[in-house]
Amino acid sequence: MRHVFLLTCVTLAIVAATTGIHAAEPHISREAIEWCNIWIPDTNETKLPRVLLIGDSITGGYGPRVADALKGKTSVARLTTSKSIGDPALLAEVALVLGQCHFDVVHFNNGLHGWGYSEEEYQKAFPDLVATIRKHAPQAKLIWATITPMRQAGKLDVIAEGTKRVEARNKIAEEIVAREGIAVDDLYGLVKDYPEYWSPDGVHFNAQGVGAQVKQVTKKITECLE
């Protein structure tokens, strides 16, 4: 009888494990093509403070020019990626880069990807990004950059419908970073009233728009370093 009981327990455990595999899987939404670009300069330099910029292609636009603006004052690395909040791969990429060096400031943004996640999922997952940064760079000062709005391609005087979701995500993020005592770099507010800043696709920015972002991001980072 004892052997029958043990066999029954083992059988139930196996059934529970196999049937629960799919139930335990998180919802992961990815694009047809995912990409990641990591740039860490001055790897042997120990005197300059280090800054890490985390974001998507918007960060990729202003990142190199921010590095040029701060040259000789700080070393600016960047992680630009299509991975979105809600995807555990984003946390893995962030942990990988933060494990390479000591960083004094982390300026981070994420929001123009991951449209397959609801705002409720975004809200649930956002604290995981903050926790990952703090775990791997506990000494760093953090700056959250708001998500930039979108305009209609070919008709830049019109705000794109998707901007409503950008605003919702910004509101979610701003409430969380306020509780966490994290500084905010309001790139949304910086560009929203200037359609002349956008490239024709309505998502990315031309030289004028990138220049405005470079100026503000550089200022925010300099204030943190001071």
C-alpha positions as CSV (number, residue, x, y, z in Angstrom):
1,M,0.0,0.0,0.0
2,R,2.9,2.3,0.8
3,H,4.4,1.7,-2.6
4,V,1.1,2.5,-4.3
5,F,0.9,5.8,-2.4
6,L,4.4,6.8,-3.3
7,L,3.8,5.9,-7.0
8,T,0.6,7.9,-7.0
9,C,2.4,10.9,-5.5
10,V,5.2,10.7,-8.1
11,T,2.7,10.3,-10.9
12,L,0.7,13.4,-9.7
13,A,3.9,15.4,-9.4
14,I,4.9,14.5,-13.0
15,V,1.5,15.3,-14.4
16,A,1.5,18.6,-12.5
17,A,4.9,19.5,-13.8
18,T,4.2,18.7,-17.4
19,T,0.7,20.3,-17.5
20,G,2.0,23.4,-15.7
21,I,4.8,24.1,-18.1
22,H,2.8,26.3,-20.5
23,A,0.8,27.9,-17.7
24,A,4.0,29.1,-16.0
25,E,5.4,30.6,-19.1
26,P,5.4,34.4,-19.1
27,H,3.8,36.4,-22.0
28,I,6.7,37.4,-24.3
29,S,6.0,39.6,-27.2
30,R,8.8,40.1,-29.8
31,E,9.2,41.7,-33.2
32,A,10.1,39.9,-36.4
33,I,13.6,41.3,-36.1
34,E,15.2,42.1,-32.7
35,W,18.5,44.0,-32.4
36,C,21.0,45.1,-29.8
37,N,23.9,47.5,-30.0
38,I,26.4,47.7,-27.1
39,W,29.2,50.4,-27.1
40,I,31.6,50.7,-24.1
41,P,34.5,53.1,-24.8
42,D,37.6,53.7,-22.6
43,T,37.5,50.3,-21.1
44,N,41.0,50.8,-19.6
45,E,40.3,54.3,-18.3
46,T,39.8,54.5,-14.6
47,K,39.9,58.2,-13.9
48,L,36.8,59.5,-15.7
49,P,33.3,58.9,-14.3
50,R,31.2,56.5,-16.4
51,V,27.7,57.0,-17.8
52,L,25.5,54.4,-19.4
53,L,22.7,55.4,-21.8
54,I,20.0,52.7,-22.1
55,G,17.3,53.0,-24.7
56,D,16.1,52.2,-28.2
57,S,16.9,53.9,-31.5
58,I,16.0,57.3,-30.1
59,T,18.8,56.9,-27.6
60,G,20.9,55.6,-30.5
61,G,20.3,58.9,-32.2
62,Y,21.5,61.2,-29.5
63,G,23.9,58.9,-27.7
64,P,27.1,59.4,-29.8
65,R,26.7,63.2,-29.7
66,V,26.2,63.2,-26.0
67,A,29.4,61.2,-25.7
68,D,31.2,63.9,-27.8
69,A,29.7,66.7,-25.7
70,L,31.0,65.1,-22.5
71,K,34.3,64.0,-23.9
72,G,37.1,64.6,-21.4
73,K,34.6,64.9,-18.5
74,T,33.0,61.5,-18.5
75,S,33.0,58.2,-20.5
76,V,29.6,57.5,-22.1
77,A,28.6,54.0,-22.9
78,R,25.3,52.9,-24.4
79,L,23.0,49.9,-24.7
80,T,20.4,50.4,-27.4
81,T,18.0,47.6,-28.0
82,S,14.6,46.7,-29.5
83,K,13.9,44.6,-26.4
84,S,11.0,46.1,-24.4
85,I,9.9,46.3,-20.8
86,G,8.1,43.0,-20.1
87,D,10.7,41.0,-22.0
88,P,13.1,39.2,-19.7
89,A,15.8,39.5,-22.5
90,L,15.9,43.2,-21.8
91,L,16.9,42.6,-18.2
92,A,19.5,40.1,-19.3
93,E,21.0,42.6,-21.7
94,V,21.1,45.4,-19.0
95,A,22.7,43.0,-16.5
96,L,25.3,42.0,-19.0
97,V,26.4,45.6,-19.8
98,L,26.3,46.8,-16.2
99,G,28.5,43.8,-15.3
100,Q,31.3,45.1,-17.5
101,C,32.2,48.3,-15.6
102,H,31.5,50.6,-12.7
103,F,28.9,53.2,-13.8
104,D,28.2,56.4,-11.9
105,V,25.1,57.5,-13.8
106,V,22.5,55.4,-15.7
107,H,20.2,57.4,-18.0
108,F,17.5,55.0,-19.2
109,N,14.5,55.0,-21.5
110,N,12.3,52.3,-23.0
111,G,8.9,52.5,-24.6
112,L,8.7,52.8,-28.4
113,H,8.9,49.0,-28.7
114,G,6.8,46.2,-27.0
115,W,3.4,47.2,-28.3
116,G,2.4,43.6,-27.8
117,Y,2.3,44.3,-24.1
118,S,-0.6,46.0,-22.4
119,E,-0.1,49.0,-20.2
120,E,-1.0,46.8,-17.3
121,E,1.9,44.5,-18.2
122,Y,4.1,47.5,-18.7
123,Q,3.3,48.7,-15.2
124,K,3.9,45.3,-13.7
125,A,7.3,44.9,-15.4
126,F,8.7,48.4,-15.1
127,P,9.9,47.9,-11.5
128,D,11.9,44.9,-12.6
129,L,14.0,47.1,-14.9
130,V,14.7,49.5,-12.0
131,A,15.5,46.6,-9.7
132,T,17.9,45.1,-12.3
133,I,19.8,48.4,-12.7
134,R,20.1,48.9,-9.0
135,K,21.2,45.4,-8.4
136,H,24.1,45.6,-10.9
137,A,24.9,49.3,-10.4
138,P,23.9,50.0,-6.7
139,Q,26.1,53.1,-6.5
140,A,24.8,54.8,-9.7
141,K,22.5,57.8,-9.9
142,L,19.5,57.1,-12.1
143,I,17.7,59.3,-14.6
144,W,14.6,58.1,-16.4
145,A,14.0,59.7,-19.8
146,T,10.4,60.0,-20.9
147,I,9.2,58.3,-24.1
148,T,9.1,60.6,-27.1
149,P,5.8,61.1,-28.9
150,M,5.1,60.0,-32.5
151,R,3.7,62.0,-35.5
152,Q,2.0,60.8,-38.7
153,A,4.5,59.8,-41.3
154,G,4.4,62.3,-44.2
155,K,2.1,64.6,-42.2
156,L,4.3,65.7,-39.3
157,D,1.9,68.4,-38.1
158,V,-0.4,65.6,-36.8
159,I,0.3,63.6,-33.7
160,A,0.1,59.9,-34.3
161,E,-2.6,57.8,-32.6
162,G,0.0,55.7,-30.9
163,T,1.1,58.7,-28.9
164,K,-1.9,58.0,-26.6
165,R,-0.1,54.8,-25.5
166,V,3.2,56.7,-25.1
167,E,1.5,59.1,-22.7
168,A,-0.1,56.3,-20.7
169,R,3.3,54.6,-20.4
170,N,5.0,57.8,-19.4
171,K,2.4,58.3,-16.7
172,I,3.0,54.8,-15.4
173,A,6.8,55.2,-15.4
174,E,6.7,58.7,-13.8
175,E,4.6,57.5,-10.9
176,I,7.1,54.6,-10.3
177,V,10.3,56.7,-10.6
178,A,8.8,59.3,-8.3
179,R,8.3,56.7,-5.6
180,E,11.8,55.4,-6.2
181,G,13.4,58.9,-6.0
182,I,14.7,58.8,-9.6
183,A,15.3,61.9,-11.6
184,V,13.3,62.5,-14.8
185,D,14.6,63.8,-18.1
186,D,11.4,65.0,-19.9
187,L,12.3,64.3,-23.6
188,Y,8.6,64.1,-24.3
189,G,8.0,67.6,-23.2
190,L,11.1,68.8,-24.9
191,V,10.0,67.8,-28.4
192,K,6.2,67.5,-28.4
193,D,5.4,71.0,-29.8
194,Y,8.1,71.0,-32.5
195,P,7.0,69.0,-35.6
196,E,10.1,70.4,-37.3
197,Y,12.2,68.1,-35.1
198,W,11.0,64.9,-36.7
199,S,12.3,62.8,-39.6
200,P,9.7,61.9,-42.3
201,D,8.9,58.6,-40.6
202,G,7.3,60.4,-37.6
203,V,9.2,58.4,-35.1
204,H,12.8,59.4,-35.3
205,F,14.4,62.8,-35.3
206,N,16.3,65.0,-37.7
207,A,19.5,66.8,-36.9
208,Q,17.7,69.7,-35.2
209,G,15.6,67.4,-33.0
210,V,18.6,65.2,-32.1
211,G,20.5,68.4,-31.3
212,A,17.8,69.5,-28.8
213,Q,17.9,66.1,-27.1
214,V,21.7,66.1,-26.9
215,K,21.7,69.5,-25.2
216,Q,19.1,68.4,-22.6
217,V,20.5,64.9,-21.9
218,T,24.0,66.4,-21.5
219,K,22.7,68.9,-19.1
220,K,20.9,66.3,-17.0
221,I,23.9,64.0,-16.8
222,T,26.2,66.9,-15.9
223,E,23.9,67.9,-13.1
224,C,24.0,64.3,-11.7
225,L,27.8,64.2,-11.9
226,E,28.0,67.5,-10.0
